[in-house]
Amino acid sequence: EVITAVTLIVPVLVAITNSIMVELDLKLVGFKFSTLTALIEGSGVGVGALALVGICCAYATGAAALVYFVSPICAGSGIPEAKGYLNGNFIPGMYTPKNFVVRTLGVILSTAAGFPCGREGPMVCIGGILGVQAVNLLAWPHMQETVKMSGDDSVSAVLVQEQKLMQGRRAGAILGAAAGIAVAFNAPIGAILYMFEEVTVVSWPSQLTFRAFVCAVVASMAARFLLFVTGS
């Protein structure tokens, strides 16, 4: 039930995140070039060029500052770390809300600055973060069990099914990453094939294939709908 809810909720969240990223990126790029055009018409090409360089440097500095001071693990695309996590390795601090904010804003600022990069790679981790956090929120109450430690019930302890929770988190990361690829490339089937490539060591349950397909299709359709509504 939890994974079913994650399969339907996460792609919508990923699509909304993608739409917000596109809108903010368009706003920043539009501001950059409108300022350039206004300064060229009013003060000449030289002033406009300096303003363009200054704005791009400001965007780039903002992205670099977020990574350097807030979350250094977000320095790259995150795909190697995601692949390591999905194949059973512990990557501390990989799927946290802080990383979600840094990766999202960092991608927006770096693309607006004109760097030769895009949101395609980081969307794997952005979607994975949403998937893992959704599992944490929905599955945590079901993973706890109170155990009596004494005959008179005066002492009890809470046991957490860590192994099952970790499996759920990895499933959430897979579903979120598939949704991220689907919205970035508008390719739900390609998203599933990409996740097959990423998860090369641990077993891939047969039911996860269908869930990943549903997640990718829902994400792609939701992203197209939101982009249509917003006119992007």
Helices and strands as residue ranges (DSSP letters): H 2-43, H 45-65, I 66-70, G 72-75, H 79-86, H 97-113, H 122-139, G 140-143, E 144-148, E 156-160, H 162-185, H 188-198, H 206-230
